[in-house]
């Protein structure tokens, strides 16, 4: 029986990364203020790897709640308030993402059925 170990880091804010069996997997890179990438949750369903996080839009400098499926970024929401995808789960064909929006008060929300 083989095991697969996943881990992610908040250490390097210029790259969204995780490790699979000690091998670094880079989801996104950048430089300067527009390169803020944070990963916050990881979920594996079969051969698919889902990672929830936050990014900054390079054109508007707005925060974006995002997730990656097998390295492909999906933008869930963006705006002038702080927006972050905090957790991700998959059930059948549906992807569920918990999110946090901070602006004129903190709002917790979620997205579902994202496939």
C-alpha positions as CSV (number, residue, x, y, z in Angstrom):
1,X,0.0,0.0,0.0
2,X,1.4,3.4,-1.0
3,X,0.6,6.6,0.7
4,X,0.3,10.1,-0.8
5,X,1.0,13.1,1.5
6,X,-0.1,16.6,0.6
7,X,1.0,19.8,2.4
8,X,0.8,23.5,1.6
9,X,2.6,26.6,2.8
10,X,1.9,30.2,3.7
11,X,5.6,30.9,3.8
12,X,6.0,32.2,0.2
13,X,3.3,34.7,-0.7
14,X,4.5,35.0,-4.3
15,X,3.7,31.4,-5.2
16,X,0.6,29.2,-4.6
17,X,2.2,25.8,-3.9
18,X,1.6,22.5,-2.3
19,X,3.7,19.4,-1.9
20,X,2.8,15.9,-3.0
21,X,5.1,13.2,-1.6
22,X,7.8,15.8,-1.0
23,X,7.6,17.1,-4.5
24,X,6.7,20.8,-4.9
25,X,3.7,21.5,-7.1
26,X,3.5,25.2,-8.2
27,X,0.0,26.4,-8.9
28,X,0.7,30.1,-9.7
29,X,3.6,32.5,-9.6
30,X,4.2,36.2,-10.0
31,X,6.1,39.2,-8.8
32,X,5.4,42.5,-7.0
33,X,2.2,43.4,-5.3
34,X,0.1,41.5,-7.8
35,X,1.7,38.2,-6.8
36,X,-0.1,37.5,-3.6
37,X,-1.2,33.9,-3.6
38,X,-2.3,32.1,-0.5
39,X,-3.4,28.5,-0.3
40,X,-5.7,27.6,2.6
41,X,-7.2,24.1,2.0
42,X,-6.6,21.1,-0.1
43,X,-8.9,18.2,-1.1
44,X,-8.2,15.1,-3.2
45,X,-11.0,13.3,-5.0
46,X,-9.8,10.4,-7.1
47,X,-7.1,11.8,-9.4
48,X,-8.2,15.4,-9.0
49,X,-6.5,17.8,-6.6
50,X,-8.5,20.9,-5.4
51,X,-6.8,23.8,-3.6
52,X,-8.7,26.8,-2.2
53,X,-7.1,30.2,-1.7
54,X,-6.8,33.9,-2.4
55,X,-5.1,35.9,-5.2
56,X,-4.9,39.6,-6.3
57,X,-6.2,40.6,-9.7
58,X,-3.2,42.1,-11.5
59,X,-5.4,44.6,-13.4
60,X,-7.5,46.0,-10.6
61,X,-5.5,45.1,-7.5
62,X,-8.7,43.5,-6.0
63,X,-8.6,40.4,-3.9
64,X,-10.1,37.3,-5.4
65,X,-11.4,34.1,-3.8
66,X,-10.1,31.3,-6.0
67,X,-9.6,27.6,-6.2
68,X,-7.4,25.4,-8.4
69,X,-8.5,22.1,-9.9
70,X,-5.4,20.2,-11.1
71,X,-3.5,23.4,-11.5
72,X,-6.2,25.4,-13.3
73,X,-7.4,28.5,-11.4
74,X,-11.1,29.2,-11.1
75,X,-12.1,32.7,-9.9
76,X,-15.1,32.5,-7.5
77,X,-15.5,36.2,-6.5
78,X,-13.5,39.4,-6.4
79,X,-14.1,42.9,-5.1
80,X,-12.8,45.8,-3.1
81,X,-13.3,43.9,0.1
82,X,-11.0,41.1,1.3
83,X,-12.2,37.9,-0.3
84,X,-10.8,34.5,0.4
85,X,-11.7,30.9,-0.3
86,X,-11.0,29.2,3.1
87,X,-11.9,25.5,2.6
88,X,-12.8,23.2,-0.2
89,X,-14.6,19.8,-0.4
90,X,-15.9,17.6,-3.2
91,X,-19.0,15.3,-3.0
92,X,-19.8,13.4,-6.2
93,X,-19.7,15.9,-9.0
94,X,-20.2,19.0,-6.8
95,X,-17.4,21.2,-5.5
96,X,-18.1,23.2,-2.2
97,X,-16.0,26.2,-1.2
98,X,-16.3,28.1,2.1
99,X,-15.4,31.8,1.7
100,X,-14.9,34.9,3.8
101,X,-15.7,38.4,2.7
102,X,-14.6,41.4,4.8
103,X,-15.7,44.9,4.0
104,X,-18.6,46.7,5.7
105,X,-18.8,43.7,8.1
106,X,-17.6,40.2,7.9
107,X,-19.7,37.8,5.9
108,X,-19.1,34.1,5.7
109,X,-20.5,32.4,2.7
110,X,-20.1,29.3,0.5
111,X,-20.2,28.3,-3.1
112,X,-21.6,24.9,-4.2
113,X,-22.1,22.9,-7.4
114,X,-19.0,24.4,-9.0
115,X,-18.1,21.6,-11.4
